[in-house]
Amino acid sequence: MSEAAPAVTALMPLRAYHRVFLEHAVQSLQQQTSHLWQAKIIVEPGDRARFARVLADPLRDTRIELVENRGRKLAGAINTGMAAAVTPFVAILLADDCWAASAVEALNAAIARYPEADFFHSSRRYIDETGAFISSVHRCRQHVTLADFRTGTPVKHLLCWRRSLALRCGGLDETLNSVGPDDFDFPWTMAENGAVFQAVDECLYHYREHDECFRLTTELPRSVHEREIRRVLRKHGLEEGAIEAWIQKGRRSWLRQCKHDTTWQRWLRRLTGKRVRMWRPTYK
């Protein structure tokens, strides 16, 4: 890898957004300890002019490019950014989260140290609306096998993968309706296609818990989450009993973040203007 050539492109799908969170996300790129990165911010075609105004200052940075989504939903946006990238690796930065200042430096070092690795994943930490840490460092799993995906999601953000292998695998599954196509189904598909996973123990990703703007995690009804989770699990060959165990586990934990049980309930609450507070996990 040439020292002057970036190895990683950050992919930022952008639709609903909070201005301050978006600013912090972009700043977390521009304040990296290494300048060797590129970024593709992927927006819907009808939103290009609006986001060109919103992002006018950061777009003066020649490493950042605004790209129109040519695919379907979240998966399509990431696929579009991946296709537009020219670096050997790409990585996700969601528009309400941040990369740690050393993320690019750590990824470049890992890519050089582990040339056989196809998929890097790091430790992470949670922040609130103000950017304050609300958790300790959640360490990444050191060893990941294909079997691990049957019982959980063994890799978490920061997710960084070899672009050529992902493209050969068909990229992210655009038939999925924005429930886990990036951090649930896609790494599993990469594992099925022989990807070598490598942990980066350093905390490189700051995941924001908030209720300030639309989030797929909270605004999509629980019924939609459960339907899509079942689709992913069936796709990867799990039996119905194992699928139901996944759903029951989710109802006791991450699915509790859904504000609405059904699409009908969400529609009725929007019609009446009722605001629902989201449930937040207690982090260690």
C-alpha positions in Angstrom: 0.0 0.0 0.0 1.5 3.3 -1.0 1.7 5.8 1.9 0.2 8.5 -0.3 -2.8 6.4 -1.4 -5.8 6.1 0.8 -6.9 2.5 1.6 -10.3 3.3 3.0 -13.4 5.2 1.8 -16.0 6.1 4.4 -19.6 5.5 3.1 -22.2 7.7 4.7 -25.8 7.0 3.6 -27.8 10.2 4.2 -31.5 10.8 4.2 -33.2 11.9 7.4 -30.7 13.9 9.5 -30.0 16.1 12.4 -27.8 19.1 11.4 -25.6 19.0 14.5 -25.1 15.2 14.4 -24.3 15.4 10.7 -21.8 18.1 11.3 -20.1 16.1 14.0 -20.0 13.0 11.8 -18.3 14.8 9.0 -16.0 16.6 11.4 -14.9 13.2 12.8 -13.6 12.5 9.3 -11.9 15.8 8.8 -10.2 15.6 12.2 -8.6 12.2 11.7 -5.0 11.8 12.7 -4.3 10.4 9.2 -5.3 12.3 6.1 -5.4 9.1 4.0 -9.1 8.7 3.5 -11.9 9.4 1.1 -15.6 9.7 1.7 -18.8 9.2 -0.3 -22.0 10.7 1.1 -24.9 9.0 -0.6 -28.2 10.9 -0.9 -31.4 10.3 -2.8 -31.5 11.9 -6.3 -34.2 14.4 -5.3 -32.2 15.5 -2.2 -28.9 16.3 -4.0 -29.4 20.0 -4.3 -30.6 20.3 -0.7 -27.6 18.4 0.7 -25.2 20.3 -1.6 -26.3 23.4 0.3 -26.3 21.8 3.8 -22.8 20.3 3.2 -21.4 23.2 1.2 -18.4 23.7 3.5 -17.2 20.1 3.9 -17.7 19.5 0.2 -14.9 21.9 -0.4 -12.7 19.1 0.9 -11.8 17.2 -2.3 -11.7 13.9 -0.4 -15.5 14.1 0.1 -18.0 13.5 -2.7 -21.8 13.7 -2.8 -23.2 10.7 -4.7 -26.8 10.0 -5.8 -28.3 6.7 -4.6 -28.8 4.4 -7.6 -30.2 1.5 -5.6 -33.0 0.7 -3.2 -33.1 2.0 0.4 -30.2 1.8 2.9 -28.6 -1.3 1.2 -28.8 0.4 -2.2 -27.1 3.6 -0.8 -24.2 1.7 0.6 -23.9 -0.4 -2.6 -23.9 2.9 -4.6 -21.1 4.3 -2.5 -19.1 1.1 -2.7 -19.4 1.1 -6.5 -18.2 4.7 -6.6 -15.2 4.2 -4.4 -11.8 3.4 -5.8 -10.0 2.4 -2.6 -9.5 -1.3 -1.8 -11.5 -1.1 1.4 -14.7 0.8 2.4 -16.3 1.4 5.8 -19.6 2.7 7.2 -20.0 6.0 9.0 -23.7 6.6 9.8 -24.7 10.3 9.7 -25.6 10.5 13.4 -22.4 8.7 14.6 -18.7 9.5 14.7 -15.4 7.8 14.0 -12.8 8.1 16.7 -10.0 10.4 15.7 -7.6 7.5 15.2 -9.9 5.4 13.1 -8.3 5.8 9.7 -4.8 5.5 11.1 -5.8 2.2 12.9 -7.6 0.8 9.9 -4.6 1.6 7.6 -2.3 -0.1 10.0 -4.5 -3.2 10.3 -4.9 -3.5 6.5 -1.1 -3.4 6.2 -0.5 -5.8 9.1 -3.2 -8.4 8.0 -3.1 -8.5 4.2 -5.2 -11.7 4.2 -8.1 -10.1 6.1 -11.2 -9.1 4.2 -13.4 -7.7 7.0 -12.3 -5.6 9.9 -14.4 -4.8 12.9 -13.6 -2.7 15.9 -14.5 -2.0 19.5 -17.1 0.7 20.0 -18.6 3.1 22.6 -22.0 4.8 23.0 -22.6 8.5 23.1 -25.7 10.6 23.8 -27.2 13.7 22.1 -24.4 15.9 23.4 -21.6 13.6 22.4 -20.9 12.6 26.0 -20.0 8.9 26.5 -22.7 6.9 28.1 -20.9 3.5 28.1 -17.6 1.9 28.7 -15.7 0.5 25.6 -17.6 -2.5 24.2 -14.8 -4.8 23.1 -15.0 -6.5 19.7 -15.0 -10.3 19.5 -11.5 -11.4 18.7 -12.3 -14.5 16.7 -15.3 -14.8 14.3 -16.5 -17.9 12.6 -19.4 -18.5 10.2 -21.2 -20.5 13.0 -21.2 -17.4 15.2 -23.7 -15.7 13.0 -26.4 -18.3 13.8 -26.7 -17.2 17.4 -25.9 -13.5 17.3 -24.3 -10.6 15.5 -20.6 -11.2 16.2 -19.3 -8.1 14.4 -20.2 -4.5 15.2 -19.3 -1.1 13.9 -16.8 0.1 12.9 -17.3 -2.2 9.9 -14.6 -2.1 7.1 -14.4 -4.6 4.3 -12.6 -5.5 1.1 -14.5 -3.8 -1.7 -13.6 -6.4 -4.4 -14.9 -9.4 -2.4 -18.1 -7.5 -1.5 -18.8 -6.7 -5.1 -18.2 -10.3 -6.1 -20.7 -11.3 -3.5 -23.3 -8.9 -4.9 -23.0 -6.3 -2.2 -25.7 -5.6 0.3 -29.1 -7.3 -0.2 -31.4 -4.5 -1.6 -34.5 -6.7 -1.2 -34.2 -6.1 2.6 -36.3 -3.2 3.9 -33.6 -1.4 5.9 -33.5 -3.7 8.9 -29.9 -4.9 9.3 -28.8 -5.1 5.7 -25.5 -3.5 6.7 -24.5 -4.9 10.1 -26.5 -8.1 10.3 -27.1 -9.7 6.9 -24.1 -8.4 5.0 -21.3 -9.6 7.3 -23.0 -13.0 7.4 -23.1 -13.1 3.6 -19.4 -12.2 3.5 -18.6 -15.0 6.0 -20.5 -17.5 3.8 -18.3 -16.4 0.9 -15.1 -17.1 2.7 -14.3 -13.6 4.1 -11.5 -13.6 6.7 -12.5 -11.5 9.7 -10.0 -9.5 11.8 -10.7 -7.6 15.0 -9.3 -4.2 15.7 -9.3 -4.0 19.5 -9.1 -0.2 19.6 -12.4 1.7 20.0 -12.9 3.3 16.6 -16.7 3.9 16.5 -19.0 6.2 18.6 -22.6 5.1 18.2 -25.1 7.8 19.1 -28.3 7.0 21.1 -30.8 9.7 20.5 -34.4 10.7 19.8 -33.8 13.9 17.9 -34.6 12.8 14.4 -35.8 9.7 12.4 -33.9 6.5 13.2 -34.6 3.2 11.6 -33.9 1.5 15.0 -36.7 3.4 16.7 -39.2 4.6 14.1 -39.7 1.4 12.1 -42.5 -0.6 13.9 -41.5 -3.7 15.8 -43.7 -5.8 13.4 -41.5 -4.6 10.5 -38.3 -5.4 12.4 -39.5 -8.9 13.3 -40.6 -9.6 9.7 -37.3 -8.5 8.3 -35.3 -10.4 10.9 -37.2 -13.5 10.1 -36.4 -13.0 6.4 -32.7 -12.7 7.0 -32.6 -15.8 9.3 -34.5 -17.9 6.8 -32.2 -16.7 4.0 -29.3 -18.0 5.9 -30.9 -21.4 6.7 -32.1 -21.2 10.3 -34.9 -23.4 11.4 -38.1 -21.9 12.6 -37.4 -22.8 16.3 -34.1 -21.0 16.2 -35.7 -18.0 14.4 -38.4 -17.8 17.1 -35.6 -17.8 19.8 -34.0 -14.9 18.0 -37.3 -12.9 18.1 -37.9 -13.7 21.7 -34.4 -12.6 22.6 -34.9 -9.4 20.6 -38.2 -8.6 22.4 -36.4 -8.6 25.7 -33.6 -6.3 24.4 -33.0 -4.4 21.2 -36.6 -4.6 19.9 -37.7 -2.6 22.9 -36.3 0.5 21.2 -39.1 0.4 18.7 -41.6 3.1 19.5 -44.5 1.5 17.7 -45.7 -2.1 17.7 -47.3 -2.0 14.2 -47.5 0.2 11.1 -51.1 1.0 12.0 -50.1 2.2 15.5 -47.4 4.5 14.0 -49.9 6.0 11.5 -52.5 6.6 14.3 -49.9 8.3 16.6 -48.7 10.5 13.8 -52.3 11.4 12.9 -53.0 12.4 16.5 -49.6 14.0 17.1 -48.8 11.8 20.0 -45.1 11.7 20.8 -43.7 8.5 22.2 -40.6 8.3 24.2 -38.1 5.7 23.2 -36.8 3.0 25.5 -33.1 3.2 26.1 -30.9 0.3 27.2 -28.7 0.7 30.3 -25.1 0.6 29.2 -22.2 -0.6 31.2 
